Amino acid sequence: MIVLGCYVAAINAVNPRTFNPAKDGEIQATAVDGPEDLWLAYKIYNSSPADVSIDMDDEGLFNALVSCYIQCT
């Protein structure tokens, strides 16, 4: 199972970004034509699904927080 978390804000930092249990990695992308930043974090499980919580602070306008999981059978 792969758990994905995506954090978006119209500023240059989103702190804190939480992922519990701890994420395996994170990728950051910055918009070409503006200050928007996006972070994509992931956690890979080799066993049964687990409870995961993903959160971020309210950083003003244009925030987004999305999470999902992919389970291959």
mmCIF file of the N, C-alpha and C atoms, coordinates in Angstrom:
data_MODEL
# 
_entry.id   MODEL 
# 
loop_
_atom_site.group_PDB 
_atom_site.id 
_atom_site.type_symbol 
_atom_site.label_atom_id 
_atom_site.label_alt_id 
_atom_site.label_comp_id 
_atom_site.label_asym_id 
_atom_site.label_entity_id 
_atom_site.label_seq_id 
_atom_site.pdbx_PDB_ins_code 
_atom_site.Cartn_x 
_atom_site.Cartn_y 
_atom_site.Cartn_z 
_atom_site.occupancy 
_atom_site.B_iso_or_equiv 
_atom_site.pdbx_formal_charge 
_atom_site.auth_seq_id 
_atom_site.auth_comp_id 
_atom_site.auth_asym_id 
_atom_site.auth_atom_id 
_atom_site.pdbx_PDB_model_num 
ATOM 1   N N  . MET A 1 1  ? 0.843  -1.170 0.000   1.00 0.00 ? 1  MET A N  1 
ATOM 2   C CA . MET A 1 1  ? 0.000  0.000  0.000   1.00 0.00 ? 1  MET A CA 1 
ATOM 3   C C  . MET A 1 1  ? 0.889  1.234  0.000   1.00 0.00 ? 1  MET A C  1 
ATOM 4   N N  . ILE A 1 2  ? 0.495  2.230  -0.775  1.00 0.00 ? 2  ILE A N  1 
ATOM 5   C CA . ILE A 1 2  ? 1.204  3.506  -0.817  1.00 0.00 ? 2  ILE A CA 1 
ATOM 6   C C  . ILE A 1 2  ? 0.245  4.585  -0.342  1.00 0.00 ? 2  ILE A C  1 
ATOM 7   N N  . VAL A 1 3  ? 0.652  5.355  0.656   1.00 0.00 ? 3  VAL A N  1 
ATOM 8   C CA . VAL A 1 3  ? -0.134 6.480  1.153   1.00 0.00 ? 3  VAL A CA 1 
ATOM 9   C C  . VAL A 1 3  ? 0.504  7.756  0.631   1.00 0.00 ? 3  VAL A C  1 
ATOM 10  N N  . LEU A 1 4  ? -0.314 8.637  0.032   1.00 0.00 ? 4  LEU A N  1 
ATOM 11  C CA . LEU A 1 4  ? 0.173  9.897  -0.519  1.00 0.00 ? 4  LEU A CA 1 
ATOM 12  C C  . LEU A 1 4  ? -0.453 11.069 0.222   1.00 0.00 ? 4  LEU A C  1 
ATOM 13  N N  . GLY A 1 5  ? 0.337  12.094 0.473   1.00 0.00 ? 5  GLY A N  1 
ATOM 14  C CA . GLY A 1 5  ? -0.160 13.334 1.053   1.00 0.00 ? 5  GLY A CA 1 
ATOM 15  C C  . GLY A 1 5  ? 0.349  14.493 0.224   1.00 0.00 ? 5  GLY A C  1 
ATOM 16  N N  . CYS A 1 6  ? -0.522 15.421 -0.128  1.00 0.00 ? 6  CYS A N  1 
ATOM 17  C CA . CYS A 1 6  ? -0.134 16.574 -0.939  1.00 0.00 ? 6  CYS A CA 1 
ATOM 18  C C  . CYS A 1 6  ? -0.497 17.845 -0.179  1.00 0.00 ? 6  CYS A C  1 
ATOM 19  N N  . TYR A 1 7  ? 0.471  18.717 0.035   1.00 0.00 ? 7  TYR A N  1 
ATOM 20  C CA . TYR A 1 7  ? 0.295  19.984 0.737   1.00 0.00 ? 7  TYR A CA 1 
ATOM 21  C C  . TYR A 1 7  ? 0.544  21.117 -0.259  1.00 0.00 ? 7  TYR A C  1 
ATOM 22  N N  . VAL A 1 8  ? -0.362 22.089 -0.331  1.00 0.00 ? 8  VAL A N  1 
ATOM 23  C CA . VAL A 1 8  ? -0.210 23.212 -1.255  1.00 0.00 ? 8  VAL A CA 1 
ATOM 24  C C  . VAL A 1 8  ? -0.488 24.506 -0.506  1.00 0.00 ? 8  VAL A C  1 
ATOM 25  N N  . ALA A 1 9  ? 0.308  25.545 -0.767  1.00 0.00 ? 9  ALA A N  1 
ATOM 26  C CA . ALA A 1 9  ? 0.069  26.856 -0.169  1.00 0.00 ? 9  ALA A CA 1 
ATOM 27  C C  . ALA A 1 9  ? 0.616  27.932 -1.087  1.00 0.00 ? 9  ALA A C  1 
ATOM 28  N N  . ALA A 1 10 ? 0.030  29.142 -0.985  1.00 0.00 ? 10 ALA A N  1 
ATOM 29  C CA . ALA A 1 10 ? 0.448  30.261 -1.830  1.00 0.00 ? 10 ALA A CA 1 
ATOM 30  C C  . ALA A 1 10 ? 1.538  31.082 -1.156  1.00 0.00 ? 10 ALA A C  1 
ATOM 31  N N  . ILE A 1 11 ? 2.329  30.448 -0.329  1.00 0.00 ? 11 ILE A N  1 
ATOM 32  C CA . ILE A 1 11 ? 3.484  31.089 0.290   1.00 0.00 ? 11 ILE A CA 1 
ATOM 33  C C  . ILE A 1 11 ? 4.671  30.162 0.118   1.00 0.00 ? 11 ILE A C  1 
ATOM 34  N N  . ASN A 1 12 ? 5.812  30.553 0.614   1.00 0.00 ? 12 ASN A N  1 
ATOM 35  C CA . ASN A 1 12 ? 7.015  29.757 0.375   1.00 0.00 ? 12 ASN A CA 1 
ATOM 36  C C  . ASN A 1 12 ? 7.293  28.680 1.414   1.00 0.00 ? 12 ASN A C  1 
ATOM 37  N N  . ALA A 1 13 ? 6.417  28.524 2.398   1.00 0.00 ? 13 ALA A N  1 
ATOM 38  C CA . ALA A 1 13 ? 6.647  27.484 3.406   1.00 0.00 ? 13 ALA A CA 1 
ATOM 39  C C  . ALA A 1 13 ? 5.332  27.048 4.020   1.00 0.00 ? 13 ALA A C  1 
ATOM 40  N N  . VAL A 1 14 ? 5.201  25.783 4.268   1.00 0.00 ? 14 VAL A N  1 
ATOM 41  C CA . VAL A 1 14 ? 4.092  25.243 5.042   1.00 0.00 ? 14 VAL A CA 1 
ATOM 42  C C  . VAL A 1 14 ? 4.729  24.494 6.203   1.00 0.00 ? 14 VAL A C  1 
ATOM 43  N N  . ASN A 1 15 ? 4.664  25.086 7.373   1.00 0.00 ? 15 ASN A N  1 
ATOM 44  C CA . ASN A 1 15 ? 5.257  24.470 8.558   1.00 0.00 ? 15 ASN A CA 1 
ATOM 45  C C  . ASN A 1 15 ? 4.303  24.582 9.712   1.00 0.00 ? 15 ASN A C  1 
ATOM 46  N N  . PRO A 1 16 ? 4.017  23.548 10.420  1.00 0.00 ? 16 PRO A N  1 
ATOM 47  C CA . PRO A 1 16 ? 4.534  22.212 10.132  1.00 0.00 ? 16 PRO A CA 1 
ATOM 48  C C  . PRO A 1 16 ? 3.664  21.471 9.136   1.00 0.00 ? 16 PRO A C  1 
ATOM 49  N N  . ARG A 1 17 ? 4.279  20.514 8.452   1.00 0.00 ? 17 ARG A N  1 
ATOM 50  C CA . ARG A 1 17 ? 3.570  19.529 7.643   1.00 0.00 ? 17 ARG A CA 1 
ATOM 51  C C  . ARG A 1 17 ? 3.725  18.222 8.399   1.00 0.00 ? 17 ARG A C  1 
ATOM 52  N N  . THR A 1 18 ? 2.616  17.611 8.776   1.00 0.00 ? 18 THR A N  1 
ATOM 53  C CA . THR A 1 18 ? 2.734  16.391 9.570   1.00 0.00 ? 18 THR A CA 1 
ATOM 54  C C  . THR A 1 18 ? 2.266  15.169 8.779   1.00 0.00 ? 18 THR A C  1 
ATOM 55  N N  . PHE A 1 19 ? 2.893  14.071 9.045   1.00 0.00 ? 19 PHE A N  1 
ATOM 56  C CA . PHE A 1 19 ? 2.597  12.790 8.410   1.00 0.00 ? 19 PHE A CA 1 
ATOM 57  C C  . PHE A 1 19 ? 2.908  11.740 9.463   1.00 0.00 ? 19 PHE A C  1 
ATOM 58  N N  . ASN A 1 20 ? 1.895  11.067 9.975   1.00 0.00 ? 20 ASN A N  1 
ATOM 59  C CA . ASN A 1 20 ? 2.091  10.130 11.063  1.00 0.00 ? 20 ASN A CA 1 
ATOM 60  C C  . ASN A 1 20 ? 1.428  8.793  10.738  1.00 0.00 ? 20 ASN A C  1 
ATOM 61  N N  . PRO A 1 21 ? 2.140  7.663  10.709  1.00 0.00 ? 21 PRO A N  1 
ATOM 62  C CA . PRO A 1 21 ? 3.549  7.512  11.053  1.00 0.00 ? 21 PRO A CA 1 
ATOM 63  C C  . PRO A 1 21 ? 4.446  8.219  10.049  1.00 0.00 ? 21 PRO A C  1 
ATOM 64  N N  . ALA A 1 22 ? 5.699  8.364  10.387  1.00 0.00 ? 22 ALA A N  1 
ATOM 65  C CA . ALA A 1 22 ? 6.642  9.170  9.607   1.00 0.00 ? 22 ALA A CA 1 
ATOM 66  C C  . ALA A 1 22 ? 6.669  8.774  8.137   1.00 0.00 ? 22 ALA A C  1 
ATOM 67  N N  . LYS A 1 23 ? 6.732  9.792  7.280   1.00 0.00 ? 23 LYS A N  1 
ATOM 68  C CA . LYS A 1 23 ? 6.790  9.570  5.824   1.00 0.00 ? 23 LYS A CA 1 
ATOM 69  C C  . LYS A 1 23 ? 8.123  8.953  5.435   1.00 0.00 ? 23 LYS A C  1 
ATOM 70  N N  . ASP A 1 24 ? 8.136  8.262  4.298   1.00 0.00 ? 24 ASP A N  1 
ATOM 71  C CA . ASP A 1 24 ? 9.368  7.693  3.766   1.00 0.00 ? 24 ASP A CA 1 
ATOM 72  C C  . ASP A 1 24 ? 10.133 8.709  2.923   1.00 0.00 ? 24 ASP A C  1 
ATOM 73  N N  . GLY A 1 25 ? 9.429  9.679  2.373   1.00 0.00 ? 25 GLY A N  1 
ATOM 74  C CA . GLY A 1 25 ? 10.081 10.683 1.553   1.00 0.00 ? 25 GLY A CA 1 
ATOM 75  C C  . GLY A 1 25 ? 9.134  11.812 1.223   1.00 0.00 ? 25 GLY A C  1 
ATOM 76  N N  . GLU A 1 26 ? 9.713  12.893 0.669   1.00 0.00 ? 26 GLU A N  1 
ATOM 77  C CA . GLU A 1 26 ? 8.922  14.064 0.309   1.00 0.00 ? 26 GLU A CA 1 
ATOM 78  C C  . GLU A 1 26 ? 9.589  14.770 -0.867  1.00 0.00 ? 26 GLU A C  1 
ATOM 79  N N  . ILE A 1 27 ? 8.777  15.265 -1.782  1.00 0.00 ? 27 ILE A N  1 
ATOM 80  C CA . ILE A 1 27 ? 9.258  15.980 -2.963  1.00 0.00 ? 27 ILE A CA 1 
ATOM 81  C C  . ILE A 1 27 ? 8.621  17.359 -2.950  1.00 0.00 ? 27 ILE A C  1 
ATOM 82  N N  . GLN A 1 28 ? 9.398  18.419 -3.232  1.00 0.00 ? 28 GLN A N  1 
ATOM 83  C CA . GLN A 1 28 ? 8.861  19.770 -3.279  1.00 0.00 ? 28 GLN A CA 1 
ATOM 84  C C  . GLN A 1 28 ? 8.925  20.305 -4.701  1.00 0.00 ? 28 GLN A C  1 
ATOM 85  N N  . ALA A 1 29 ? 7.852  20.986 -5.116  1.00 0.00 ? 29 ALA A N  1 
ATOM 86  C CA . ALA A 1 29 ? 7.808  21.640 -6.428  1.00 0.00 ? 29 ALA A CA 1 
ATOM 87  C C  . ALA A 1 29 ? 7.356  23.075 -6.223  1.00 0.00 ? 29 ALA A C  1 
ATOM 88  N N  . THR A 1 30 ? 7.981  24.022 -6.894  1.00 0.00 ? 30 THR A N  1 
ATOM 89  C CA . THR A 1 30 ? 7.622  25.436 -6.801  1.00 0.00 ? 30 THR A CA 1 
ATOM 90  C C  . THR A 1 30 ? 7.036  25.879 -8.129  1.00 0.00 ? 30 THR A C  1 
ATOM 91  N N  . ALA A 1 31 ? 5.953  26.661 -8.063  1.00 0.00 ? 31 ALA A N  1 
ATOM 92  C CA . ALA A 1 31 ? 5.308  27.155 -9.286  1.00 0.00 ? 31 ALA A CA 1 
ATOM 93  C C  . ALA A 1 31 ? 6.247  28.069 -10.056 1.00 0.00 ? 31 ALA A C  1 
ATOM 94  N N  . VAL A 1 32 ? 6.188  28.000 -11.370 1.00 0.00 ? 32 VAL A N  1 
ATOM 95  C CA . VAL A 1 32 ? 7.046  28.814 -12.225 1.00 0.00 ? 32 VAL A CA 1 
ATOM 96  C C  . VAL A 1 32 ? 6.599  30.271 -12.225 1.00 0.00 ? 32 VAL A C  1 
ATOM 97  N N  . ASP A 1 33 ? 5.280  30.508 -12.217 1.00 0.00 ? 33 ASP A N  1 
ATOM 98  C CA . ASP A 1 33 ? 4.770  31.867 -12.373 1.00 0.00 ? 33 ASP A CA 1 
ATOM 99  C C  . ASP A 1 33 ? 4.210  32.469 -11.078 1.00 0.00 ? 33 ASP A C  1 
ATOM 100 N N  . GLY A 1 34 ? 4.581  31.949 -9.932  1.00 0.00 ? 34 GLY A N  1 
ATOM 101 C CA . GLY A 1 34 ? 4.049  32.487 -8.685  1.00 0.00 ? 34 GLY A CA 1 
ATOM 102 C C  . GLY A 1 34 ? 4.723  31.881 -7.480  1.00 0.00 ? 34 GLY A C  1 
ATOM 103 N N  . PRO A 1 35 ? 4.279  32.282 -6.294  1.00 0.00 ? 35 PRO A N  1 
ATOM 104 C CA . PRO A 1 35 ? 4.931  31.809 -5.069  1.00 0.00 ? 35 PRO A CA 1 
ATOM 105 C C  . PRO A 1 35 ? 4.389  30.486 -4.550  1.00 0.00 ? 35 PRO A C  1 
ATOM 106 N N  . GLU A 1 36 ? 3.434  29.867 -5.251  1.00 0.00 ? 36 GLU A N  1 
ATOM 107 C CA . GLU A 1 36 ? 2.830  28.646 -4.745  1.00 0.00 ? 36 GLU A CA 1 
ATOM 108 C C  . GLU A 1 36 ? 3.854  27.529 -4.630  1.00 0.00 ? 36 GLU A C  1 
ATOM 109 N N  . ASP A 1 37 ? 3.778  26.817 -3.548  1.00 0.00 ? 37 ASP A N  1 
ATOM 110 C CA . ASP A 1 37 ? 4.623  25.644 -3.341  1.00 0.00 ? 37 ASP A CA 1 
ATOM 111 C C  . ASP A 1 37 ? 3.747  24.427 -3.138  1.00 0.00 ? 37 ASP A C  1 
ATOM 112 N N  . LEU A 1 38 ? 4.267  23.284 -3.533  1.00 0.00 ? 38 LEU A N  1 
ATOM 113 C CA . LEU A 1 38 ? 3.559  22.020 -3.398  1.00 0.00 ? 38 LEU A CA 1 
ATOM 114 C C  . LEU A 1 38 ? 4.546  20.989 -2.866  1.00 0.00 ? 38 LEU A C  1 
ATOM 115 N N  . TRP A 1 39 ? 4.113  20.189 -1.908  1.00 0.00 ? 39 TRP A N  1 
ATOM 116 C CA . TRP A 1 39 ? 4.905  19.095 -1.376  1.00 0.00 ? 39 TRP A CA 1 
ATOM 117 C C  . TRP A 1 39 ? 4.116  17.816 -1.545  1.00 0.00 ? 39 TRP A C  1 
ATOM 118 N N  . LEU A 1 40 ? 4.759  16.776 -2.018  1.00 0.00 ? 40 LEU A N  1 
ATOM 119 C CA . LEU A 1 40 ? 4.140  15.462 -2.134  1.00 0.00 ? 40 LEU A CA 1 
ATOM 120 C C  . LEU A 1 40 ? 4.939  14.520 -1.243  1.00 0.00 ? 40 LEU A C  1 
ATOM 121 N N  . ALA A 1 41 ? 4.268  13.979 -0.223  1.00 0.00 ? 41 ALA A N  1 
ATOM 122 C CA . ALA A 1 41 ? 4.920  13.069 0.711   1.00 0.00 ? 41 ALA A CA 1 
ATOM 123 C C  . ALA A 1 41 ? 4.327  11.676 0.522   1.00 0.00 ? 41 ALA A C  1 
ATOM 124 N N  . TYR A 1 42 ? 5.106  10.651 0.853   1.00 0.00 ? 42 TYR A N  1 
ATOM 125 C CA . TYR A 1 42 ? 4.606  9.290  0.674   1.00 0.00 ? 42 TYR A CA 1 
ATOM 126 C C  . TYR A 1 42 ? 5.124  8.369  1.778   1.00 0.00 ? 42 TYR A C  1 
ATOM 127 N N  . LYS A 1 43 ? 4.374  7.288  1.989   1.00 0.00 ? 43 LYS A N  1 
ATOM 128 C CA . LYS A 1 43 ? 4.732  6.224  2.923   1.00 0.00 ? 43 LYS A CA 1 
ATOM 129 C C  . LYS A 1 43 ? 4.376  4.912  2.238   1.00 0.00 ? 43 LYS A C  1 
ATOM 130 N N  . ILE A 1 44 ? 5.293  3.966  2.248   1.00 0.00 ? 44 ILE A N  1 
ATOM 131 C CA . ILE A 1 44 ? 5.072  2.668  1.625   1.00 0.00 ? 44 ILE A CA 1 
ATOM 132 C C  . ILE A 1 44 ? 4.964  1.607  2.714   1.00 0.00 ? 44 ILE A C  1 
ATOM 133 N N  . TYR A 1 45 ? 3.877  0.832  2.671   1.00 0.00 ? 45 TYR A N  1 
ATOM 134 C CA . TYR A 1 45 ? 3.667  -0.258 3.625   1.00 0.00 ? 45 TYR A CA 1 
ATOM 135 C C  . TYR A 1 45 ? 3.773  -1.579 2.891   1.00 0.00 ? 45 TYR A C  1 
ATOM 136 N N  . ASN A 1 46 ? 4.466  -2.531 3.480   1.00 0.00 ? 46 ASN A N  1 
ATOM 137 C CA . ASN A 1 46 ? 4.583  -3.865 2.896   1.00 0.00 ? 46 ASN A CA 1 
ATOM 138 C C  . ASN A 1 46 ? 3.656  -4.863 3.577   1.00 0.00 ? 46 ASN A C  1 
ATOM 139 N N  . SER A 1 47 ? 2.746  -4.363 4.405   1.00 0.00 ? 47 SER A N  1 
ATOM 140 C CA . SER A 1 47 ? 1.826  -5.250 5.102   1.00 0.00 ? 47 SER A CA 1 
ATOM 141 C C  . SER A 1 47 ? 0.413  -4.670 5.021   1.00 0.00 ? 47 SER A C  1 
ATOM 142 N N  . SER A 1 48 ? -0.409 -4.992 5.982   1.00 0.00 ? 48 SER A N  1 
ATOM 143 C CA . SER A 1 48 ? -1.799 -4.540 5.969   1.00 0.00 ? 48 SER A CA 1 
ATOM 144 C C  . SER A 1 48 ? -1.897 -3.014 6.125   1.00 0.00 ? 48 SER A C  1 
ATOM 145 N N  . PRO A 1 49 ? -3.026 -2.436 5.706   1.00 0.00 ? 49 PRO A N  1 
ATOM 146 C CA . PRO A 1 49 ? -3.210 -0.986 5.841   1.00 0.00 ? 49 PRO A CA 1 
ATOM 147 C C  . PRO A 1 49 ? -3.086 -0.530 7.294   1.00 0.00 ? 49 PRO A C  1 
ATOM 148 N N  . ALA A 1 50 ? -2.610 0.680  7.460   1.00 0.00 ? 50 ALA A N  1 
ATOM 149 C CA . ALA A 1 50 ? -2.438 1.252  8.791   1.00 0.00 ? 50 ALA A CA 1 
ATOM 150 C C  . ALA A 1 50 ? -3.144 2.606  8.857   1.00 0.00 ? 50 ALA A C  1 
ATOM 151 N N  . ASP A 1 51 ? -3.461 3.040  10.069  1.00 0.00 ? 51 ASP A N  1 
ATOM 152 C CA . ASP A 1 51 ? -4.036 4.372  10.249  1.00 0.00 ? 51 ASP A CA 1 
ATOM 153 C C  . ASP A 1 51 ? -2.955 5.416  10.021  1.00 0.00 ? 51 ASP A C  1 
ATOM 154 N N  . VAL A 1 52 ? -3.263 6.399  9.197   1.00 0.00 ? 52 VAL A N  1 
ATOM 155 C CA . VAL A 1 52 ? -2.315 7.458  8.875   1.00 0.00 ? 52 VAL A CA 1 
ATOM 156 C C  . VAL A 1 52 ? -3.008 8.792  9.066   1.00 0.00 ? 52 VAL A C  1 
ATOM 157 N N  . SER A 1 53 ? -2.318 9.754  9.650   1.00 0.00 ? 53 SER A N  1 
ATOM 158 C CA . SER A 1 53 ? -2.860 11.107 9.742   1.00 0.00 ? 53 SER A CA 1 
ATOM 159 C C  . SER A 1 53 ? -1.920 12.070 9.038   1.00 0.00 ? 53 SER A C  1 
ATOM 160 N N  . ILE A 1 54 ? -2.510 12.954 8.239   1.00 0.00 ? 54 ILE A N  1 
ATOM 161 C CA . ILE A 1 54 ? -1.759 13.936 7.467   1.00 0.00 ? 54 ILE A CA 1 
ATOM 162 C C  . ILE A 1 54 ? -2.395 15.295 7.740   1.00 0.00 ? 54 ILE A C  1 
ATOM 163 N N  . ASP A 1 55 ? -1.579 16.307 8.076   1.00 0.00 ? 55 ASP A N  1 
ATOM 164 C CA . ASP A 1 55 ? -2.125 17.610 8.440   1.00 0.00 ? 55 ASP A CA 1 
ATOM 165 C C  . ASP A 1 55 ? -1.120 18.709 8.126   1.00 0.00 ? 55 ASP A C  1 
ATOM 166 N N  . MET A 1 56 ? -1.601 19.946 8.120   1.00 0.00 ? 56 MET A N  1 
ATOM 167 C CA . MET A 1 56 ? -0.752 21.118 7.943   1.00 0.00 ? 56 MET A CA 1 
ATOM 168 C C  . MET A 1 56 ? -1.411 22.307 8.621   1.00 0.00 ? 56 MET A C  1 
ATOM 169 N N  . ASP A 1 57 ? -0.622 23.345 8.913   1.00 0.00 ? 57 ASP A N  1 
ATOM 170 C CA . ASP A 1 57 ? -1.154 24.581 9.473   1.00 0.00 ? 57 ASP A CA 1 
ATOM 171 C C  . ASP A 1 57 ? -1.932 25.346 8.416   1.00 0.00 ? 57 ASP A C  1 
ATOM 172 N N  . ASP A 1 58 ? -2.809 26.256 8.872   1.00 0.00 ? 58 ASP A N  1 
ATOM 173 C CA . ASP A 1 58 ? -3.492 27.178 7.963   1.00 0.00 ? 58 ASP A CA 1 
ATOM 174 C C  . ASP A 1 58 ? -2.521 28.298 7.631   1.00 0.00 ? 58 ASP A C  1 
ATOM 175 N N  . GLU A 1 59 ? -2.076 28.353 6.395   1.00 0.00 ? 59 GLU A N  1 
ATOM 176 C CA . GLU A 1 59 ? -1.069 29.326 5.973   1.00 0.00 ? 59 GLU A CA 1 
ATOM 177 C C  . GLU A 1 59 ? -1.668 30.505 5.217   1.00 0.00 ? 59 GLU A C  1 
ATOM 178 N N  . GLY A 1 60 ? -2.954 30.796 5.401   1.00 0.00 ? 60 GLY A N  1 
ATOM 179 C CA . GLY A 1 60 ? -3.580 31.925 4.716   1.00 0.00 ? 60 GLY A CA 1 
ATOM 180 C C  . GLY A 1 60 ? -4.386 31.452 3.519   1.00 0.00 ? 60 GLY A C  1 
ATOM 181 N N  . LEU A 1 61 ? -4.417 32.277 2.467   1.00 0.00 ? 61 LEU A N  1 
ATOM 182 C CA . LEU A 1 61 ? -5.199 31.968 1.277   1.00 0.00 ? 61 LEU A CA 1 
ATOM 183 C C  . LEU A 1 61 ? -4.589 30.837 0.457   1.00 0.00 ? 61 LEU A C  1 
ATOM 184 N N  . PHE A 1 62 ? -5.446 30.180 -0.307  1.00 0.00 ? 62 PHE A N  1 
ATOM 185 C CA . PHE A 1 62 ? -5.036 29.194 -1.309  1.00 0.00 ? 62 PHE A CA 1 
ATOM 186 C C  . PHE A 1 62 ? -4.312 27.987 -0.720  1.00 0.00 ? 62 PHE A C  1 
ATOM 187 N N  . ASN A 1 63 ? -4.810 27.470 0.389   1.00 0.00 ? 63 ASN A N  1 
ATOM 188 C CA . ASN A 1 63 ? -4.274 26.243 0.980   1.00 0.00 ? 63 ASN A CA 1 
ATOM 189 C C  . ASN A 1 63 ? -5.004 25.040 0.409   1.00 0.00 ? 63 ASN A C  1 
ATOM 190 N N  . ALA A 1 64 ? -4.325 23.932 0.354   1.00 0.00 ? 64 ALA A N  1 
ATOM 191 C CA . ALA A 1 64 ? -4.973 22.670 -0.010  1.00 0.00 ? 64 ALA A CA 1 
ATOM 192 C C  . ALA A 1 64 ? -4.225 21.538 0.681   1.00 0.00 ? 64 ALA A C  1 
ATOM 193 N N  . LEU A 1 65 ? -4.983 20.564 1.133   1.00 0.00 ? 65 LEU A N  1 
ATOM 194 C CA . LEU A 1 65 ? -4.425 19.369 1.738   1.00 0.00 ? 65 LEU A CA 1 
ATOM 195 C C  . LEU A 1 65 ? -5.211 18.183 1.199   1.00 0.00 ? 65 LEU A C  1 
ATOM 196 N N  . VAL A 1 66 ? -4.511 17.263 0.550   1.00 0.00 ? 66 VAL A N  1 
ATOM 197 C CA . VAL A 1 66 ? -5.156 16.103 -0.061  1.00 0.00 ? 66 VAL A CA 1 
ATOM 198 C C  . VAL A 1 66 ? -4.390 14.856 0.352   1.00 0.00 ? 66 VAL A C  1 
ATOM 199 N N  . SER A 1 67 ? -5.118 13.791 0.646   1.00 0.00 ? 67 SER A N  1 
ATOM 200 C CA . SER A 1 67 ? -4.448 12.528 0.939   1.00 0.00 ? 67 SER A CA 1 
ATOM 201 C C  . SER A 1 67 ? -5.247 11.383 0.327   1.00 0.00 ? 67 SER A C  1 
ATOM 202 N N  . CYS A 1 68 ? -4.548 10.307 0.018   1.00 0.00 ? 68 CYS A N  1 
ATOM 203 C CA . CYS A 1 68 ? -5.190 9.120  -0.546  1.00 0.00 ? 68 CYS A CA 1 
ATOM 204 C C  . CYS A 1 68 ? -4.247 7.946  -0.359  1.00 0.00 ? 68 CYS A C  1 
ATOM 205 N N  . TYR A 1 69 ? -4.743 6.755  -0.669  1.00 0.00 ? 69 TYR A N  1 
ATOM 206 C CA . TYR A 1 69 ? -3.861 5.601  -0.667  1.00 0.00 ? 69 TYR A CA 1 
ATOM 207 C C  . TYR A 1 69 ? -4.156 4.731  -1.869  1.00 0.00 ? 69 TYR A C  1 
ATOM 208 N N  . ILE A 1 70 ? -3.144 3.966  -2.279  1.00 0.00 ? 70 ILE A N  1 
ATOM 209 C CA . ILE A 1 70 ? -3.259 3.027  -3.392  1.00 0.00 ? 70 ILE A CA 1 
ATOM 210 C C  . ILE A 1 70 ? -2.902 1.659  -2.832  1.00 0.00 ? 70 ILE A C  1 
ATOM 211 N N  . GLN A 1 71 ? -3.790 0.710  -3.018  1.00 0.00 ? 71 GLN A N  1 
ATOM 212 C CA . GLN A 1 71 ? -3.536 -0.645 -2.517  1.00 0.00 ? 71 GLN A CA 1 
ATOM 213 C C  . GLN A 1 71 ? -3.596 -1.619 -3.693  1.00 0.00 ? 71 GLN A C  1 
ATOM 214 N N  . CYS A 1 72 ? -2.498 -2.284 -3.943  1.00 0.00 ? 72 CYS A N  1 
ATOM 215 C CA . CYS A 1 72 ? -2.428 -3.276 -5.017  1.00 0.00 ? 72 CYS A CA 1 
ATOM 216 C C  . CYS A 1 72 ? -2.756 -4.646 -4.460  1.00 0.00 ? 72 CYS A C  1 
ATOM 217 N N  . THR A 1 73 ? -3.587 -5.372 -5.169  1.00 0.00 ? 73 THR A N  1 
ATOM 218 C CA . THR A 1 73 ? -3.940 -6.718 -4.703  1.00 0.00 ? 73 THR A CA 1 
ATOM 219 C C  . THR A 1 73 ? -3.551 -7.759 -5.714  1.00 0.00 ? 73 THR A C  1 
# 
